[in-house]
């Protein structure tokens, strides 16, 4: 990628603070909050007026409230020029954020809960790395080092358990998915939001997981946070929806329904360049994963070979066991070692993987033929020779998969064609 193309990548250019459009749009999603809405907006507006030197907007996103919330919001919008109202006919915090963020003309998009549980002093540190182009998203974290939190043991346990589930199932690297205090670059949001399906509380998690897998930089701000004892959130219902969301996102990323490779190409920050000549980035990681898959494949191969050898003979058993494990080996390396997801190019990859398999077959079969032609080996010697031949075939397979089948330049060309 050229330097010019890299500079144009969404999220990397500093925001123009002197432009005619709002720099920051803070969204307050509300449902039946006629009591808390006005104190929230007045406090937030006063804070922004005192601490922000650029243009800003506060957008009240009314999620089909059935009380007087909408009337309160419209009255506040008439009083403050910086306050706007966006009404939705359906409930859902995720639906409201998705709709308002996609319609906004601001450069940085944020949201916070109407109870303002998070100290507003964290808003500046939250937004600053997005304005500079250093980071793509920013989240307030109640679990990061330096955070100060006041809440009961039940909510503390639920929060930590949920984030532990995210780390174990979705390999999440961020510390707090559900704190209602987040911001995102608008140019990045335009690429991510069309792929976020959740309309409720899981919206935050889904957005963060997509951002992480697309290679974006997520900045975390330790916050001071005081629990709202009057919160209307149904914990059991929300937890159930979150677990369903985790299962859906896991399936979608595994099957390629979410185009992670394309998003990474469009949005992902390039890895730090490696200075050593001839040493490509991520080589060590690829070697470790390839080795782990190789060990599993070899064990599976040996089991199949031993099961088939007494039935069809050594050569036929070797061919069948190697073919079955080669197909699985190519599929696993495609996804785990070289990070390629989705169906694009999968057929070609398996075909070329079979060519690599043919070379491995030639090595192992040739070793067997040479061994049996020179002596009458026992089972132990036969297996030893096959293991050594497989090790040689493994080295050859890695070199061919990395330099030919899954070569990054070929993958980029394939993505452009599609």
Backbone torsions as a table, in degrees:
resi	resn	phi	psi	omega
1	UNK	NA	136.6	-178.3
2	UNK	-75.7	163.7	179.7
3	UNK	-62.5	-36.2	179.9
4	UNK	-65.0	-44.0	180.0
5	UNK	-64.1	-38.7	-179.8
6	UNK	-65.1	-39.5	-179.1
7	UNK	-64.5	-28.9	-177.9
8	UNK	-84.4	-2.4	-177.9
9	UNK	-61.5	132.7	-179.3
10	UNK	-53.7	139.8	175.0
11	UNK	91.4	-7.2	-173.3
12	UNK	-106.9	-7.4	-178.5
13	UNK	-99.0	130.5	177.7
14	UNK	-57.3	146.0	-178.4
15	UNK	-78.2	138.2	175.3
16	UNK	-77.1	110.6	-175.4
17	UNK	-81.4	-10.4	-175.8
18	UNK	-105.3	7.8	-177.3
19	UNK	-72.0	170.1	-177.3
20	UNK	-76.3	-21.8	-177.6
21	UNK	-87.5	158.1	176.2
22	UNK	-59.4	138.9	176.2
23	UNK	-81.3	-40.4	-175.2
24	UNK	-125.9	133.4	174.7
25	UNK	-122.5	110.7	179.8
26	UNK	-98.4	118.2	-177.1
27	UNK	-98.6	133.6	175.1
28	UNK	-115.2	98.3	177.5
29	UNK	-75.9	132.4	-175.9
30	UNK	-137.8	147.4	171.5
31	UNK	-141.3	114.0	-179.8
32	UNK	53.3	57.9	-179.0
33	UNK	-120.5	42.8	-176.0
34	UNK	-61.7	-25.8	-178.8
35	UNK	-84.1	-44.6	-173.2
36	UNK	-87.3	-18.1	-171.2
37	UNK	-63.4	-49.6	-175.2
38	UNK	-63.3	-46.4	177.0
39	UNK	-59.4	-36.8	179.5
40	UNK	-62.2	-51.7	-175.3
41	UNK	-65.4	-41.4	-180.0
42	UNK	-64.4	-41.5	179.8
43	UNK	-67.5	-44.1	-179.8
44	UNK	-66.0	-42.8	-179.9
45	UNK	-62.8	-41.2	179.3
46	UNK	-64.4	-39.9	179.4
47	UNK	-64.2	-45.8	-179.3
48	UNK	-65.7	-40.3	-180.0
49	UNK	-62.7	-33.6	-178.0
50	UNK	-85.0	-27.9	-169.1
51	UNK	-118.3	-6.0	-176.5
52	UNK	-117.1	131.3	-178.1
53	UNK	-101.0	-3.7	-179.8
54	UNK	-109.2	173.0	-179.6
55	UNK	-67.7	141.8	179.4
56	UNK	-144.6	164.5	177.1
57	UNK	-140.7	145.0	170.7
58	UNK	-113.1	119.2	-179.2
59	UNK	-109.9	120.4	175.0
60	UNK	-88.8	117.2	179.7
61	UNK	-100.7	101.4	-177.3
62	UNK	-85.3	115.8	-177.2
63	UNK	-92.0	70.2	173.9
64	UNK	57.8	42.0	179.9
65	UNK	-61.6	147.1	-179.9
66	UNK	-107.5	-2.3	176.5
67	UNK	-102.8	-151.2	-176.3
68	UNK	-93.2	18.7	-178.3
69	UNK	-56.2	-45.6	-177.4
70	UNK	-63.2	-39.3	179.2
71	UNK	-65.9	-39.6	177.1
72	UNK	-62.9	-43.1	-179.2
73	UNK	-62.3	-44.4	-179.0
74	UNK	-66.5	-35.2	177.3
75	UNK	-66.1	-40.6	178.0
76	UNK	-65.9	-36.7	178.9
77	UNK	-66.7	-32.7	177.3
78	UNK	-72.1	-30.4	-178.1
79	UNK	-79.5	-39.4	-176.2
80	UNK	-114.5	120.0	178.9
81	UNK	-61.6	-24.6	-177.4
82	UNK	-84.6	-1.7	-178.7
83	UNK	-103.7	131.7	177.6
84	UNK	-125.1	160.7	-179.3
85	UNK	-125.6	132.9	175.2
86	UNK	-125.8	114.6	-177.7
87	UNK	-98.7	135.1	174.6
88	UNK	-117.9	144.3	-178.9
89	UNK	-84.6	-7.5	-179.7
90	UNK	-123.6	151.1	178.7
91	UNK	-77.1	167.2	174.6
92	UNK	127.2	115.4	180.0
93	UNK	-63.0	-42.9	179.0
94	UNK	-62.9	-39.5	178.6
95	UNK	-62.5	-42.1	-178.7
96	UNK	-65.4	-46.7	-179.2
97	UNK	-64.2	-42.8	179.8
98	UNK	-60.6	-45.4	-177.3
99	UNK	-66.9	-47.4	-175.9
100	UNK	-70.5	-43.4	-180.0
101	UNK	-62.3	-40.2	-178.2
102	UNK	-71.5	-24.1	179.9
103	UNK	-91.2	-13.0	-173.3
104	UNK	-74.7	148.9	176.5
105	UNK	-103.9	10.1	179.3
106	UNK	-80.4	158.3	-178.8
107	UNK	-82.0	-31.5	179.2
108	UNK	-126.1	132.5	-176.0
109	UNK	-114.6	131.8	-179.4
110	UNK	-133.8	168.3	170.6
111	UNK	-152.2	155.3	173.7
112	UNK	-149.6	156.9	-178.9
113	UNK	-74.6	152.7	-174.6
114	UNK	-66.7	-22.8	179.7
115	UNK	-76.5	-9.7	-179.5
116	UNK	49.8	45.3	178.0
117	UNK	-63.0	-29.5	179.6
118	UNK	-86.5	133.3	179.0
119	UNK	-61.3	127.6	-177.3
120	UNK	-65.4	-12.2	176.6
121	UNK	-62.2	-19.6	-179.8
122	UNK	-83.3	-7.3	-176.3
123	UNK	-65.8	-42.0	178.6
124	UNK	-59.5	-52.9	176.5
125	UNK	-61.9	-26.8	178.8
126	UNK	-68.7	-42.7	-173.1
127	UNK	-86.3	-30.7	-171.9
128	UNK	-53.6	-47.7	-178.8
129	UNK	-67.7	-20.9	176.2
130	UNK	-78.3	-37.8	178.2
131	UNK	-64.4	-36.6	-176.5
132	UNK	-79.5	-17.3	-175.8
133	UNK	89.9	6.3	179.5
134	UNK	-72.9	-40.7	-176.2
135	UNK	-127.2	163.3	-176.7
136	UNK	-102.0	-39.5	176.1
137	UNK	-130.5	158.5	175.2
138	UNK	-141.2	138.8	-178.6
139	UNK	-131.5	142.3	169.5
140	UNK	-79.1	137.6	-177.2
141	UNK	-125.5	128.2	175.5
142	UNK	-89.3	-7.6	-175.4
143	UNK	-111.0	-3.9	-180.0
144	UNK	-78.6	156.3	177.6
145	UNK	-59.6	130.9	-179.7
146	UNK	101.2	-13.5	178.4
147	UNK	-71.8	147.4	176.6
148	UNK	-124.1	118.4	-169.7
149	UNK	-128.4	138.2	173.7
150	UNK	-121.9	109.4	176.7
151	UNK	-162.8	164.5	-177.0
152	UNK	-73.3	162.9	-178.7
153	UNK	-62.8	-30.8	-179.2
154	UNK	-64.7	-49.9	180.0
155	UNK	-68.2	-35.0	177.7
156	UNK	-61.7	-46.1	-179.9
157	UNK	-63.3	-45.0	-178.6
158	UNK	-62.3	-43.6	-179.0
159	UNK	-62.1	-47.0	-178.3
160	UNK	-69.3	-37.0	178.4
161	UNK	-64.9	-41.4	-180.0
162	UNK	-63.1	-44.4	-179.7
163	UNK	-69.4	-29.9	174.2
164	UNK	-66.2	-40.0	177.2
165	UNK	-62.1	-42.6	179.4
166	UNK	-61.8	-40.6	-179.3
167	UNK	-67.4	-36.6	-176.5
168	UNK	-82.6	-28.6	-176.9
169	UNK	-99.0	-40.0	-175.8
170	UNK	-112.5	6.8	179.6
171	UNK	54.8	38.4	-179.3
172	UNK	-65.8	136.7	179.2
173	UNK	-104.6	-11.0	177.8
174	UNK	-83.4	154.3	-169.6
175	UNK	-92.0	-25.0	-173.7
176	UNK	-145.0	105.8	-174.8
177	UNK	-83.2	-27.1	-166.5
178	UNK	-108.8	5.0	176.0
179	UNK	-65.9	127.2	-175.9
180	UNK	-79.8	63.2	-175.9
181	UNK	-160.5	88.6	-172.3
182	UNK	-141.6	160.5	176.2
183	UNK	-147.7	155.6	-178.2
184	UNK	-148.9	146.7	172.8
185	UNK	-67.1	136.7	-178.1
186	UNK	-64.8	-36.9	-179.6
187	UNK	-67.6	-30.5	174.9
188	UNK	-75.5	-41.6	-179.4
189	UNK	-59.0	-37.0	-179.4
190	UNK	-60.6	-29.0	-179.9
191	UNK	-86.2	-33.6	-174.7
192	UNK	-86.6	-40.5	-171.1
193	UNK	-58.9	-36.0	178.2
194	UNK	-61.1	-16.8	-178.0
195	UNK	-102.0	2.3	178.4
196	UNK	-96.5	115.3	-173.7
197	UNK	-92.8	-30.1	-172.3
198	UNK	-66.3	140.1	-179.6
199	UNK	-110.3	0.9	-177.4
200	UNK	-115.2	-136.7	-174.3
201	UNK	-77.5	-19.3	-179.7
202	UNK	-78.0	-7.3	-179.3
203	UNK	-51.3	-46.6	-178.5
204	UNK	-58.1	-49.3	-177.2
205	UNK	-62.3	-45.6	-178.7
206	UNK	-61.8	-42.2	179.1
207	UNK	-62.1	-43.7	-178.5
208	UNK	-67.5	-39.9	178.9
209	UNK	-63.9	-44.2	177.8
210	UNK	-61.9	-42.8	-179.6
211	UNK	-62.3	-44.8	-180.0
212	UNK	-62.3	-45.1	-177.3
213	UNK	-72.1	-21.1	175.9
214	UNK	-84.6	0.7	176.4
215	UNK	84.3	19.0	-178.3
216	UNK	-82.3	158.8	-179.6
217	UNK	-94.2	122.2	-179.0
218	UNK	-109.3	116.3	-178.3
219	UNK	-93.3	133.4	-179.3
220	UNK	-111.2	134.6	179.8
221	UNK	-117.9	115.7	174.2
222	UNK	-62.2	133.3	-174.8
223	UNK	-121.6	159.3	166.5
224	UNK	-92.0	125.9	-171.1
225	UNK	-140.2	129.3	179.0
226	UNK	-118.7	124.0	-176.9
227	UNK	-62.6	140.4	175.0
228	UNK	-92.1	108.1	-177.3
229	UNK	-66.7	-17.4	-178.6
230	UNK	-96.9	13.6	-178.6
231	UNK	-58.1	138.2	-177.3
232	UNK	-94.2	9.3	-177.7
233	UNK	-69.4	128.1	175.5
234	UNK	-83.2	104.3	-171.7
235	UNK	-63.5	-45.0	-177.6
236	UNK	-64.3	-46.3	179.8
237	UNK	-63.0	-41.7	-179.9
238	UNK	-66.1	-42.6	179.9
239	UNK	-62.9	-41.0	178.7
240	UNK	-63.1	-44.5	178.9
241	UNK	-63.5	-37.6	179.5
242	UNK	-64.7	-42.2	179.5
243	UNK	-64.0	-39.2	175.9
244	UNK	-64.3	-39.3	177.8
245	UNK	-63.2	-40.9	177.9
246	UNK	-60.2	-44.9	179.5
247	UNK	-63.0	-41.2	-179.0
248	UNK	-66.3	-45.5	-179.0
249	UNK	-65.8	-38.4	177.4
250	UNK	-59.8	-46.9	180.0
251	UNK	-64.6	-43.4	-175.7
252	UNK	-65.5	-38.8	179.2
253	UNK	-73.5	-33.7	180.0
254	UNK	-69.8	-38.8	-177.5
255	UNK	-86.0	-11.2	-180.0
256	UNK	89.9	8.1	178.0
257	UNK	-62.6	-33.0	173.0
258	UNK	-96.3	119.4	-172.9
259	UNK	-78.3	71.2	-176.1
260	UNK	-59.3	-42.6	-177.9
261	UNK	-61.4	-42.1	-179.6
262	UNK	-68.7	-41.0	177.6
263	UNK	-63.0	-40.9	178.8
264	UNK	-63.3	-39.0	179.5
265	UNK	-66.7	-39.0	-178.6
266	UNK	-77.0	-36.5	-168.9
267	UNK	-117.6	-30.3	-168.8
268	UNK	-60.6	139.0	175.7
269	UNK	-74.1	135.7	-178.0
270	UNK	-68.6	143.7	179.3
271	UNK	-65.2	156.6	177.5
272	UNK	-62.4	132.4	-177.6
273	UNK	-62.1	144.2	178.1
274	UNK	-94.0	128.3	-174.3
275	UNK	-78.4	-31.0	-175.7
276	UNK	-66.6	123.8	-179.1
277	UNK	-60.5	135.0	175.0
278	UNK	79.5	4.0	179.0
279	UNK	-108.1	100.5	-176.8
280	UNK	-67.7	154.1	176.1
281	UNK	-61.1	149.0	174.1
282	UNK	69.9	13.8	-177.5
283	UNK	-61.6	-44.0	-177.8
284	UNK	-63.0	-44.5	178.9
285	UNK	-61.1	-43.1	179.2
286	UNK	-63.5	-40.6	-180.0
287	UNK	-63.1	-43.0	-179.3
288	UNK	-62.7	-46.5	-178.8
289	UNK	-68.3	-40.3	179.2
290	UNK	-63.1	-39.7	179.6
291	UNK	-64.5	-42.5	179.5
292	UNK	-63.3	-43.1	177.6
293	UNK	-66.4	-38.6	179.3
294	UNK	-62.3	-41.4	178.5
295	UNK	-63.4	-44.7	179.2
296	UNK	-62.3	-41.8	-179.7
297	UNK	-65.4	-39.7	-179.9
298	UNK	-65.4	-42.1	178.0
299	UNK	-63.1	-43.5	177.9
300	UNK	-63.0	-39.3	178.7
301	UNK	-61.3	-46.4	-178.1
302	UNK	-63.6	-40.9	178.8
303	UNK	-62.1	-47.4	179.4
304	UNK	-63.1	-41.3	-179.0
305	UNK	-61.6	-45.3	-179.1
306	UNK	-65.7	-36.5	179.3
307	UNK	-68.8	-36.2	-174.6
308	UNK	-90.9	-22.1	-170.3
309	UNK	-60.2	-40.7	-177.9
310	UNK	-76.4	-11.4	-177.2
311	UNK	-98.7	-45.4	-172.9
312	UNK	-119.0	-0.4	-179.0
313	UNK	94.4	164.2	-172.4
314	UNK	-65.6	-46.6	-175.4
315	UNK	-67.1	-45.2	179.6
316	UNK	-66.4	-38.7	178.0
317	UNK	-64.5	-41.2	178.8
318	UNK	-62.3	-45.4	-179.2
319	UNK	-61.1	-49.3	-176.6
320	UNK	-65.4	-46.9	-178.6
321	UNK	-63.1	-41.2	-179.0
322	UNK	-68.7	-37.5	179.9
323	UNK	-64.6	-48.1	-178.1
324	UNK	-62.4	-47.2	-177.5
325	UNK	-71.8	-28.7	178.7
326	UNK	-66.1	-40.5	178.2
327	UNK	-62.5	-46.5	177.6
328	UNK	-64.9	-38.6	180.0
329	UNK	-62.3	-44.0	-180.0
330	UNK	-64.0	-43.2	-179.2
331	UNK	-63.6	-43.8	-179.3
332	UNK	-68.2	-42.6	178.8
333	UNK	-66.1	-35.2	178.4
334	UNK	-58.1	-44.7	-175.1
335	UNK	-85.2	-48.1	-169.6
336	UNK	-89.0	-42.0	-176.1
337	UNK	-81.3	-43.3	-173.7
338	UNK	-108.3	1.5	169.9
339	UNK	65.9	32.2	-179.4
340	UNK	-102.8	123.0	-178.6
341	UNK	-122.4	165.5	-179.4
342	UNK	88.7	174.0	-175.3
343	UNK	-91.0	-12.8	-178.0
344	UNK	-60.0	120.5	176.9
345	UNK	80.9	-0.1	-175.3
346	UNK	-62.8	-41.0	179.2
347	UNK	-62.7	-44.5	178.7
348	UNK	-63.6	-39.7	179.8
349	UNK	-62.3	-42.1	178.8
350	UNK	-68.0	-38.2	178.4
351	UNK	-62.3	-47.8	179.7
352	UNK	-69.0	-31.1	174.5
353	UNK	-63.6	-33.9	177.1
354	UNK	-69.8	-30.9	174.4
355	UNK	-65.8	-43.1	175.5
356	UNK	-61.6	-39.5	175.7
357	UNK	-59.4	-39.4	179.3
358	UNK	-61.5	-38.3	177.5
359	UNK	-67.7	-39.3	176.2
360	UNK	-65.2	-38.3	176.8
361	UNK	-62.1	-41.0	178.7
362	UNK	-61.8	-39.5	178.7
363	UNK	-65.3	-50.0	-176.6
364	UNK	-71.5	-43.1	179.1
365	UNK	-66.0	-40.1	177.6
366	UNK	-62.6	-38.7	178.2
367	UNK	-65.0	-42.9	177.5
368	UNK	-61.7	-45.3	-179.1
369	UNK	-63.0	-41.9	179.5
370	UNK	-65.3	-41.5	-179.9
371	UNK	-64.2	-48.3	-177.7
372	UNK	-71.3	-23.4	178.4
373	UNK	-79.3	-20.5	-177.0
374	UNK	-104.3	-17.6	-178.3
375	UNK	-159.7	177.1	173.9
376	UNK	-109.3	93.5	-171.0
377	UNK	-79.1	154.0	170.6
378	UNK	-85.4	174.3	-176.6
379	UNK	-62.9	-39.1	-177.5
380	UNK	-63.9	-45.6	179.5
381	UNK	-65.2	-39.0	-179.8
382	UNK	-62.8	-44.5	179.4
383	UNK	-67.3	-39.1	179.4
384	UNK	-60.6	-45.1	179.3
385	UNK	-64.0	-40.3	179.8
386	UNK	-65.7	-39.0	178.5
387	UNK	-63.3	-44.3	179.1
388	UNK	-63.9	-41.9	178.9
389	UNK	-64.9	-37.2	178.3
390	UNK	-67.6	-34.7	176.6
391	UNK	-62.8	-43.8	177.2
392	UNK	-63.6	-40.8	178.8
393	UNK	-66.2	-31.7	179.0
394	UNK	-66.2	-44.4	177.5
395	UNK	-60.2	-45.8	179.0
396	UNK	-62.3	-39.3	-178.5
397	UNK	-64.4	-43.6	-179.9
398	UNK	-62.0	-44.9	-178.8
399	UNK	-62.3	-41.5	-178.8
400	UNK	-73.4	-38.8	179.2
401	UNK	-65.7	-42.8	-176.9
402	UNK	-74.7	-40.1	-174.8
403	UNK	-91.5	-13.7	-176.0
404	UNK	-128.3	-68.4	-171.4
405	UNK	-61.0	-48.6	-176.6
406	UNK	-111.5	31.0	178.8
407	UNK	-58.5	128.8	-176.5
408	UNK	-56.2	-35.0	-179.4
409	UNK	-66.6	-38.1	178.3
410	UNK	-67.7	-37.5	179.2
411	UNK	-65.3	-39.9	178.9
412	UNK	-64.1	-40.2	178.9
413	UNK	-65.2	-38.3	179.0
414	UNK	-64.7	-42.0	179.1
415	UNK	-62.8	-39.5	179.6
416	UNK	-65.3	-35.9	179.6
417	UNK	-66.0	-29.8	-177.5
418	UNK	-101.5	NA	NA
